[in-house]
Amino acid sequence: MREQLLKAFRRNQIVTIIYMSKSGEITKRRIRISKMSHDTFQAYCFLKRAKRIFLINNVLAVVPEFYREREVI
């Protein structure tokens, strides 16, 4: 997971993560990573509309978000 998160951080890309909290609750979050450290990362969470700190080991999945331009006819 660390490599995928680092790639998203370097590209300033929005990603969707599946995250398990300390209490074991699993949530789906749409985030933009702002800082990375050895075992944690700081990101803006669009669900909570605030900056949050996440544990890298608690990230279960990372999916990059891609935008496609739509053509209007």
Backbone as CSV, one residue per row, in Angstrom:
resi,resn,N_x,N_y,N_z,CA_x,CA_y,CA_z,C_x,C_y,C_z
1,MET,0.810,-1.199,0.000,0.000,0.000,0.000,0.856,1.268,0.000
2,ARG,1.968,1.205,0.697,2.804,2.395,0.829,3.217,2.941,-0.538
3,GLU,3.572,2.052,-1.464,4.015,2.495,-2.781,2.883,3.187,-3.542
4,GLN,1.676,2.636,-3.450,0.527,3.237,-4.133,0.191,4.601,-3.537
5,LEU,0.259,4.698,-2.213,-0.011,5.979,-1.553,1.057,7.012,-1.905
6,LEU,2.307,6.580,-1.946,3.404,7.482,-2.290,3.268,7.987,-3.720
7,LYS,2.852,7.125,-4.629,2.640,7.518,-6.019,1.525,8.562,-6.122
8,ALA,0.433,8.344,-5.394,-0.678,9.306,-5.391,-0.239,10.638,-4.791
9,PHE,0.593,10.584,-3.748,1.106,11.797,-3.113,1.969,12.589,-4.083
10,ARG,2.863,11.909,-4.788,3.754,12.588,-5.740,2.988,13.207,-6.896
11,ARG,1.902,12.562,-7.310,1.089,13.067,-8.422,0.002,14.043,-7.974
12,ASN,-0.117,14.264,-6.663,-1.163,15.123,-6.095,-2.546,14.651,-6.570
13,GLN,-2.722,13.347,-6.528,-3.908,12.713,-7.083,-4.930,12.388,-5.982
14,ILE,-6.189,12.516,-6.318,-7.256,12.113,-5.403,-7.429,10.604,-5.534
15,VAL,-7.514,9.926,-4.383,-7.698,8.478,-4.369,-8.841,8.112,-3.431
16,THR,-9.402,6.949,-3.671,-10.393,6.382,-2.761,-9.703,5.255,-2.021
17,ILE,-9.830,5.270,-0.687,-9.223,4.212,0.107,-10.304,3.477,0.903
18,ILE,-10.036,2.226,1.174,-10.818,1.466,2.132,-9.947,1.415,3.375
19,TYR,-10.477,1.913,4.489,-9.677,2.116,5.694,-10.327,1.449,6.892
20,MET,-9.508,0.800,7.708,-9.995,0.185,8.933,-9.515,1.012,10.121
21,SER,-10.463,1.509,10.922,-10.114,2.332,12.076,-9.556,1.463,13.197
22,LYS,-9.050,2.106,14.251,-8.507,1.374,15.396,-9.550,0.485,16.051
23,SER,-10.816,0.903,15.978,-11.895,0.124,16.581,-12.384,-1.007,15.675
24,GLY,-11.851,-1.100,14.447,-12.218,-2.162,13.529,-13.296,-1.792,12.535
25,GLU,-13.764,-0.555,12.569,-14.784,-0.094,11.623,-14.137,0.150,10.262
26,ILE,-14.775,-0.341,9.209,-14.248,-0.179,7.854,-15.039,0.910,7.143
27,THR,-14.301,1.877,6.572,-14.937,2.986,5.859,-14.288,3.178,4.499
28,LYS,-15.045,3.799,3.611,-14.551,4.166,2.284,-14.352,5.676,2.302
29,ARG,-13.134,6.128,2.006,-12.802,7.550,2.060,-12.213,8.016,0.746
30,ARG,-12.599,9.216,0.354,-12.019,9.885,-0.811,-11.078,10.938,-0.261
31,ILE,-9.786,10.842,-0.601,-8.779,11.687,0.046,-7.792,12.267,-0.963
32,ARG,-7.085,13.312,-0.501,-5.917,13.856,-1.208,-4.793,13.940,-0.176
33,ILE,-3.702,13.259,-0.432,-2.603,13.156,0.526,-1.767,14.433,0.500
34,SER,-1.474,14.962,1.703,-0.679,16.194,1.796,0.696,15.963,2.407
35,LYS,0.855,14.942,3.270,2.154,14.641,3.890,2.269,13.139,4.093
36,MET,3.478,12.645,3.901,3.749,11.218,4.142,4.890,11.100,5.146
37,SER,4.777,10.143,6.051,5.876,9.815,6.948,6.084,8.306,6.896
38,HIS,6.865,7.789,7.810,7.214,6.369,7.755,6.001,5.445,7.906
39,ASP,5.153,5.699,8.892,4.018,4.799,9.143,2.658,5.481,9.098
40,THR,2.624,6.781,8.854,1.358,7.522,8.776,1.383,8.460,7.570
41,PHE,0.201,8.979,7.240,0.118,10.041,6.246,-1.028,10.971,6.606
42,GLN,-0.869,12.227,6.227,-1.900,13.228,6.458,-2.593,13.482,5.136
43,ALA,-3.924,13.579,5.182,-4.682,13.779,3.949,-5.941,14.575,4.245
44,TYR,-6.419,15.266,3.202,-7.724,15.918,3.296,-8.762,14.861,2.960
45,CYS,-9.698,14.645,3.876,-10.764,13.664,3.687,-12.019,14.400,3.227
46,PHE,-12.503,14.071,2.039,-13.682,14.727,1.493,-14.957,14.293,2.223
47,LEU,-14.950,13.106,2.843,-16.102,12.638,3.609,-16.298,13.476,4.874
48,LYS,-15.213,13.684,5.614,-15.273,14.451,6.866,-15.051,15.950,6.655
49,ARG,-14.606,16.300,5.431,-14.298,17.698,5.089,-13.289,18.314,6.060
50,ALA,-12.225,17.542,6.310,-11.177,17.988,7.234,-9.898,17.202,6.966
51,LYS,-8.775,17.732,7.471,-7.513,17.009,7.393,-7.519,15.921,8.453
52,ARG,-7.032,14.754,8.064,-6.986,13.600,8.958,-5.618,12.943,8.860
53,ILE,-5.253,12.215,9.911,-4.031,11.418,9.906,-4.430,9.953,9.878
54,PHE,-3.861,9.208,8.931,-4.186,7.802,8.736,-2.939,6.951,8.948
55,LEU,-3.124,5.741,9.450,-2.048,4.766,9.569,-1.954,3.991,8.255
56,ILE,-0.764,3.897,7.703,-0.583,3.207,6.427,-0.981,1.738,6.552
57,ASN,-0.668,1.118,7.680,-0.988,-0.301,7.866,-2.486,-0.577,7.929
58,ASN,-3.303,0.432,8.172,-4.757,0.246,8.252,-5.458,0.486,6.912
59,VAL,-4.716,0.837,5.879,-5.296,1.022,4.546,-5.412,-0.358,3.898
60,LEU,-6.633,-0.737,3.535,-6.878,-2.055,2.954,-6.818,-2.033,1.430
61,ALA,-7.193,-0.894,0.806,-7.181,-0.780,-0.653,-7.033,0.678,-1.053
62,VAL,-6.401,0.897,-2.209,-6.223,2.239,-2.776,-6.639,2.188,-4.231
63,VAL,-7.551,3.094,-4.616,-8.009,3.165,-6.003,-7.868,4.606,-6.478
64,PRO,-7.024,4.859,-7.494,-6.889,6.230,-7.998,-8.158,6.680,-8.713
65,GLU,-8.410,7.970,-8.634,-9.586,8.546,-9.284,-9.145,9.178,-10.590
66,PHE,-9.797,8.802,-11.671,-9.479,9.343,-12.978,-10.635,10.163,-13.481
67,TYR,-10.312,11.289,-14.091,-11.329,12.137,-14.682,-11.247,11.995,-16.202
68,ARG,-12.398,11.873,-16.820,-12.445,11.845,-18.279,-13.313,13.002,-18.738
69,GLU,-12.832,13.672,-19.754,-13.623,14.763,-20.308,-14.773,14.189,-21.102
70,ARG,-15.913,14.770,-20.928,-17.083,14.319,-21.676,-17.360,15.299,-22.807
71,GLU,-17.672,14.736,-23.923,-17.961,15.552,-25.091,-19.456,15.828,-25.135
72,VAL,-19.805,17.085,-25.265,-21.215,17.464,-25.361,-21.554,17.639,-26.829
73,ILE,-22.594,16.958,-27.245,-22.987,17.024,-28.657,-24.199,17.919,-28.808
